């Protein structure tokens, strides 16, 4: 059993901040202990009757595996009554209308909650975990929440990546906590003040000189940056396994880049990418060795990446627990076949008890998608310190989040992250873009130009 005395001085400083200030965006590295710090502060506020009930909004997996279990690990929080409002509407309503001190609900059900209860809910405090997920101001949940912000007198947002895709995303996140007090309630005015358009249609914007400093100064009283503790963690080692495509596979890839179409056997015999977003996805698929047709059927065109992955597992994996991230269902199926062929047991994140079996070390491998397990989960407790990425991902946020599943407080081993990269394909562009935090559109266009 963990005790209050085990919290370090930086965690205690965060507890004080949450206790003393009604509006806070906590910027802290993954695994820094944000959850226990929040619960500790809330416990004091509840005990002193400063607040009466708390609503926690979080991604689904952290709801189920973090927020409803964290208090059971700490002696000073054991008495908290935490309810989980996920599942069917009847169950959610029972939990919300119960006497639970803290109710945890997933992001997808926030619109439902606000539509049902509106301003008549019984919560006076709200915590939005992974606030960066509300960076899109057009998101339905973000819109609903902005209208209800002032119904909660104590508001906290938790994030490890507030500006992972640019400073524009800050606007909606800040609105979720302060209701527009600092950056206003008109996004167009916000854009014109701090940014300038980089195209005729005003689709893309860039920061004005010194605007980042102006923005951060404006938000200085709202954002609480927790001290970065990663310098005291074990080493983080990022590797790549280069996969060389054959001449025929390279020719197919080049043809698809230049013509946005490629012939395949089966189906209607052709795959067409009718816009840049579709083309990006098709190039990712082809780099991995397959293409989906317009009916969602996967057609395997080469086995270079799967063979490289199989070779790596046979010759480099030491049998310790490992996370394997995949991007497409066909990749998942391919990986599963390889593991089965090598007589390696595995679980999947979407299977019943899959994560628990992995943490209990019943199986050594957990297959998961970045979106399903990117935020909030503590997966190092099962002894894992290795991550394999079957292919790189575009999102800098997701890249940091998947690393944070293992590289966090409590990890005693160096953490290795190995990405499988098809050479001279979009794989290299994705990996470079994540490492350099480059603009998505610019990186993709540069990749296309390299084939002209």
DOFI-949408 format. One record per residue (C-alpha): x, y, z. Coordinates in steps of 0.05 Angstrom, whole numbers, plus 5000, padded with zeros to 4 digits. Each point is the difference from the previous one (the first is absolute). Layout:
residues N
XYZ/...
This chain:
residues 452
500050005000/502750684979/499750585049/499450764998/507250055024/502449684935/498050614959/506150414982/500650765007/498050134927/493849585008/498250345065/500850684966/495049784948/495249775055/500550705030/498750344934/493749594985/497650115071/501150754999/498050204929/493349894967/502550004928/506249614979/502849664939/505349525026/505649884950/503849395023/503949444967/496649334994/500949585063/501450595045/494349825048/494850504977/494349545020/502049895072/501750745008/493150204976/496549485044/504150235060/498150734991/492749814986/499849575063/502050615041/494950444965/494649485013/501949915072/499650755013/493350054962/502950514952/497349564944/494849455004/500649574937/504949904944/499149804927/506249704967/499949974923/505349554969/501449534941/496449335009/505949575019/502850485053/492950045027/499749255010/507249855018/502750625034/494850475030/495849485035/506049625027/505250535018/496950185067/500249265022/507650024997/500750575049/498649965074/497650725007/495149924942/496949325014/493750305029/498150374936/493649764967/501549994925/494749804950/501149804927/494650284953/501449614936/495949484964/492550054985/496150645016/496149685058/506449815036/503250674987/493950365030/500149555062/507350175013/499150744987/494050045046/503349585054/503650275062/506949914969/505050545018/503349954932/496749774936/504449804941/497150044930/503349894932/500950564950/495249694950/494350065051/501250725020/495150264947/494849515027/501250235072/499350744984/493949884956/496549615055/501950425061/502050674971/500950525054/496149585050/505649515014/502449915072/507550084988/503850625020/506949754978/502449714935/506549694978/501349894926/505549494991/503950044935/497550704986/503750014933/494549554972/495650615002/504750414956/495150014942/495150565014/494949714951/499649355040/493049875027/502549845070/504250645001/494150424977/495349715053/505250075055/501650734983/492750175012/500149655067/506850225026/497350505050/495449485033/506249705032/503550465050/506449585003/503049814933/506449624984/502949744935/505649504998/504649914940/507049794981/499650294930/496250674998/503150264935/502049354967/496850204934/501050755005/497950605042/493150064966/497849395039/500950385065/493950434985/494849475011/503749685059/500450665036/492650144986/498349345034/503050245065/499150765003/493950094954/503650504956/502550485054/507250014973/499649874925/493050244987/493949644973/501050164926/505049534966/500650454938/502350585043/504849545037/503049774934/500850704972/503350245064/505449475006/500549684930/500150164927/497149584943/505049624955/495149864944/494650364961/494249635032/502550105071/500449255013/507050025029/502950505050/506850165027/502050365064/501750744994/506950195025/500449965077/492649785002/501949365036/503050415056/493950465002/495449405004/503849675056/500350655038/492450074993/499149305028/505350055053/495149995058/496049424971/505349494979/503849645055/506249654972/502149435044/507549905004/502549514947/502349385037/502449614938/507250195014/500049525059/496849424961/503849434970/502550094929/495350064941/502849674938/496650114933/502049534943/497849874930/500249374958/500850194926/496049584952/502450004928/494649904947/501249604937/500450344932/492949784983/497250255067/503750664992/497250074929/492949885026/501050525055/502950524951/494249884951/494950105055/503450655022/500050294929/493249754976/495849915063/497849334972/502849305000/497649354969/499049405046/497649294990/492949865025/494150465012/499250524945/507549944986/501850725019/501150445062/498850744991/502150555047/495650594980/502950515050/506350135040/497349705065/498149354966/506649984963/503850085065/496349405030/501149574938/507550155001/500249805073/496649344983/504549864941/506250145042/497549455046/498749534942/492650034984/494350434974/492750035020/495350034940/493650425000/496349445036/505049975056/503149344978/507649975011/504449784942/507149805019/505050254949/506749865033/502849705065/506250415012/497750335064/496849375028/506349604986/504350535033/495450005060/500249245005/507650004994/500550525056/495549615047/503949354988/506950305008/499350615045/494249905048/502349725067/493249745022/498650585049/493250354999/499250444939/494850484972/498749964925/496450584967/496449924933/496550504955/495249584958/495949385013/503849644945/506550165037/497049725064/498049364963/506949944970/503550095067/495449505032/501649484947/507550115010/499449925076/495849384992/505049714951/505550125051/495949705056/499750655039/493950145042/496950694995/494050415023/496550574965/497650645032/492949904974/499349295027/496949845068/505250035054/505350114946/503650565037/499449665068/502949354973/505950404975/501050375066/499549345037/505449734954/495549434977/502050204929/506350364978/497250414942/494450524997/497550244932/496950685000/498250604957/502850695019/493050305004/497349465046/505650025051/503750644988/497650405061/500449885073/501549265006/505649735045/502649394963/507049955030/497449665063/499949354961/507550044992/500250244928/505550474977/499749874925/495550324946/499649784928/496550444948/498249614938/499950674964/501150725022/494050455013/498750724979/497950275067/505450295045/495049955057/498649264989/507549874993/501450325068/494049665031/501949304978/507150105028/496850265064/496549335012/506749715022/504950595009/497150285064/500750005076/501249315027/503649754938/506749705022/502649774932/502350394938/494250054951/501249834927/495350234944/501249664933/496550244937/499849594936/501250484942/499349844926/505750394967/498250564951/492649985018/495250405042/502649625061/506350425000/495950644992/495549815059/505849835046/503950644982/493750425008/498849735070/507250095022/500550704970/492950215017/499350234928/493550224968/495849414973/498050314934/507050264985/503249345017/495149614956/500850484941/507549965004/499649244998/495750034936/504850504968/505849525010/496949534948/499450534946/
